[in-house]
Amino acid sequence: MPYEVVFPSERVERAFQKSLEQISADYREAIVTAIRSLATNLKPQGKRTKKLTGQLIVLQFTAQYRLRIGPYRILYDVDDQRKKVVILKLAKRDERTYK
């Protein structure tokens, strides 16, 4: 059964949409496709996905995984009990991405 891809709050969803609007169309399409694929493939194989070590807090949520799309990172959490993938943040990779 596929997981549901959700945002933890409307605030996070608005921030994600705002970040997505500022990205070039090529990367935007790749990011949307990658997020949709998380519903059936929670942890894609290869170097694009990484389980994060330590506690990376995004707002009051803990990010468990990072998905790399070019210079952009999608931070997300997987709730196996509720069958949900929780999208927490979209950021361009720089020194502030993981803080």
C-alpha positions as CSV (number, residue, x, y, z in Angstrom):
1,M,0.0,0.0,0.0
2,P,1.5,3.4,-1.0
3,Y,2.2,6.0,1.6
4,E,0.6,9.4,1.7
5,V,2.9,12.3,1.0
6,V,1.9,15.2,3.3
7,F,3.2,18.4,5.0
8,P,3.1,18.7,8.8
9,S,1.3,22.0,8.7
10,E,0.0,24.7,6.3
11,R,2.9,26.9,7.3
12,V,5.4,24.4,6.1
13,E,3.5,23.7,2.9
14,R,3.3,27.5,2.1
15,A,7.1,27.8,2.7
16,F,7.7,24.8,0.5
17,Q,5.6,26.2,-2.3
18,K,7.3,29.6,-2.0
19,S,10.7,27.9,-2.3
20,L,9.5,25.8,-5.2
21,E,8.3,28.8,-7.2
22,Q,11.8,30.4,-7.0
23,I,13.4,27.4,-8.7
24,S,14.0,27.0,-12.4
25,A,11.4,24.9,-14.3
26,D,13.8,22.0,-14.9
27,Y,14.6,21.4,-11.3
28,R,11.0,22.2,-10.2
29,E,9.7,19.3,-12.4
30,A,12.4,16.9,-11.1
31,I,11.5,17.9,-7.5
32,V,7.8,17.3,-7.9
33,T,8.4,14.0,-9.6
34,A,10.8,12.9,-6.8
35,I,8.3,13.8,-4.1
36,R,5.5,11.9,-5.9
37,S,7.7,8.9,-6.1
38,L,8.3,8.9,-2.4
39,A,4.7,7.5,-2.0
40,T,5.8,4.2,-3.4
41,N,9.6,4.2,-2.9
42,L,10.3,5.7,0.6
43,K,14.1,5.4,0.4
44,P,15.3,5.4,-3.3
45,Q,18.5,3.5,-3.8
46,G,21.7,5.3,-4.7
47,K,23.5,8.4,-3.6
48,R,20.5,10.7,-3.9
49,T,18.9,9.6,-0.7
50,K,20.6,9.5,2.7
51,K,19.5,8.6,6.2
52,L,20.5,11.6,8.3
53,T,22.5,11.0,11.5
54,G,21.8,12.8,14.7
55,Q,18.8,15.1,15.4
56,L,18.0,17.5,12.6
57,I,15.1,19.6,13.8
58,V,13.0,21.4,11.2
59,L,10.5,23.6,13.1
60,Q,9.4,21.1,15.7
61,F,9.8,18.0,13.5
62,T,12.8,15.7,13.1
63,A,14.0,15.1,9.6
64,Q,15.2,11.5,9.1
65,Y,16.1,11.5,5.4
66,R,17.5,13.8,2.7
67,L,16.7,13.5,-1.0
68,R,19.1,15.3,-3.3
69,I,17.9,16.8,-6.6
70,G,20.8,18.7,-8.2
71,P,21.8,21.5,-5.8
72,Y,18.5,21.2,-3.9
73,R,17.7,19.1,-0.8
74,I,14.3,17.8,0.3
75,L,14.3,16.9,4.0
76,Y,11.6,14.5,5.1
77,D,10.4,12.0,7.7
78,V,8.7,8.7,7.4
79,D,5.8,7.7,9.7
80,D,5.4,4.0,9.3
81,Q,2.5,3.7,11.7
82,R,0.3,6.2,9.8
83,K,1.8,5.3,6.4
84,K,2.9,8.9,5.7
85,V,5.9,10.6,4.2
86,V,6.1,14.0,5.9
87,I,7.9,16.7,3.7
88,L,9.6,19.2,6.0
89,K,11.8,21.4,3.9
90,L,13.1,22.3,0.5
91,A,16.4,24.1,0.4
92,K,19.3,24.8,-1.9
93,R,22.4,23.2,-0.6
94,D,24.6,25.6,1.3
95,E,26.1,26.0,4.8
96,R,22.6,26.7,6.3
97,T,20.8,23.7,4.8
98,Y,21.2,21.4,7.7
99,K,20.8,23.9,10.6
